[in-house]
Every structure is written in C-alpha cells, then in structure tokens.
C-alpha cells in the first residue's frame, strides 16, 4: 500500500512538472521581458501610381506603361514593379502582474526579415509552385510606450521574372499564396526577439491601374 501511495505521489508530481513546463514555455519564450506584436500587416501594389494599402495583395506580374516616351498608348512598354508591405508594431510586457513597467532597455530594434510563400493546397516547392523566399534588410526601433510603422519589400522584381510567376504573363492563371513574414531584432541589452505575420498574396496578370 505504501509503495502504491508513493507511486501515485510521484505520478502526480510528474504531471505538475509537465504542466508547469508547458506554461513556462509559453510565458518565457526568449529572454526579452517583452513581446514584439504585429498590429497590422498590409500589402501595397507596385506600379507607376501608388497603390492603396490593403489586408491582401494583388501582385501584378507585368504592367503596361504608356509614358514616358517611347512608351505610348498604342505601343505600351512591358514593365515589372516590386510590391511593398506595410507593418505596424508595438511591444507588450510579458509579466502583466509586474508593477514595474518596461524601461528604455526594453525597446526593440528590428534588423532583418524573412519572407516565405506557401499555398493552402500544400504545393509549396519554391520556383515551381511558389516564388522563392528571401531575406531583407530592415531597421526600425520600436519604443516601449508607442508603436512604430515602416514599409518593406514584400515581392521582389526578380520573382516576377522567374518561374512560376513569369509564366503568368501569358495566361489567365492566378496563384494564391500566403506570405509569411518573420521580423527579427534585439532589445537594448541584446535579447533576441521575433514576430511573425501572414498576408494573402495573389499573383496574376491583372488589369493595369489608370
């Protein structure tokens, strides 16, 4: 009976340890005492005229430009533009029970980002089903008391000249992807921090904006 009670006690304590470890992983991911939170992630179509930011992006693989010379309405020039993204961040304190608020040591400087494209149907081979992912340079400091916003390159010029996007110039196919963007940075004392957001990007040879 004593052995059974000891086994039961050990089993109970082991269960508590697992539960505590699970909660701890969620609460203490990374050493920084703050989370980097993405408030808004939008796409901005490229082109001769500025596109309107939106919660999704229609990425035109080719635009027909009618000016300046020698481009005309009767002989437009095929042109490729990159597409940008717009992002807004804020910082959130991990320990919400602390009476001591974040300090200037907790502000975060984002230094780079990574874009990966994937499809809902699972066909995700870069250069065949989706554009190649890429890394981009990025410098933005997010203060502890206010948010911060910036733009970044979401779709490269080169991607529209490579498979599978270059084939879209001559057909009516639309490739729908989810672009996953991960931003990487550090707080002032060197703790690594990151945040990931997702936006829908549809690639096709869409009608040009006037």
WOMORA-V635491 format. One record per pair of residues at least 24 apart in sequence whose C-alpha atoms are under 6 Angstrom apart, sorted by the first residue. I is the first residue (numbers start at 0). GAP is how many residues later the second one is. D is the distance in whole Angstrom. If there is no record, write none. Layout:
# WOMORA-V635491
i: <I	I>
gap: <GAP	GAP>
d: <D	D>
This chain:
# WOMORA-V635491
i: <30	31	32	33	33	33	34	34	35	35	36	36	36	37	37	38	38	39	39	40	40	41	41	42	43	43	44	45	45	45	46	55	55	56	57	58	58	59	59	59	60	60	60	80	81	81	81	82	82	83	83	83	84	84	84	84	85	85	86	86	87	87	88	88	89	104	105	106	106	106	106	107	107	107	107	108	108	108	108	109	109	109	109	110	110	110	111	111	111	111	112	112	112	113	113	114	114	115	115	116	116	117	117	118	126	126	127	167	168	173	173	174	174	175	176>
gap: <160	159	61	58	59	60	56	57	55	159	52	53	54	50	51	49	50	47	48	45	46	43	44	42	40	41	38	35	36	37	34	143	144	144	144	143	144	144	145	146	99	143	144	76	73	74	75	71	72	68	69	70	66	67	68	69	64	65	62	63	60	61	58	59	57	83	81	35	36	37	80	33	34	78	79	31	32	76	77	29	30	74	75	27	28	74	24	25	26	72	69	70	71	67	68	65	66	63	64	61	62	59	60	58	36	37	36	36	36	29	30	27	28	26	24>
d: <6	5	6	5	4	5	6	5	5	6	6	5	6	6	5	5	5	6	5	6	5	6	5	4	5	6	5	5	6	5	6	6	5	5	5	6	5	5	5	5	5	6	5	6	6	5	5	6	5	6	4	5	6	5	6	5	6	4	6	6	6	4	5	5	4	5	5	6	5	5	5	6	5	5	4	6	4	5	6	5	5	6	4	5	5	5	6	5	5	6	5	4	6	6	5	6	5	6	5	6	5	5	5	5	5	6	5	6	6	6	5	6	5	4	5>
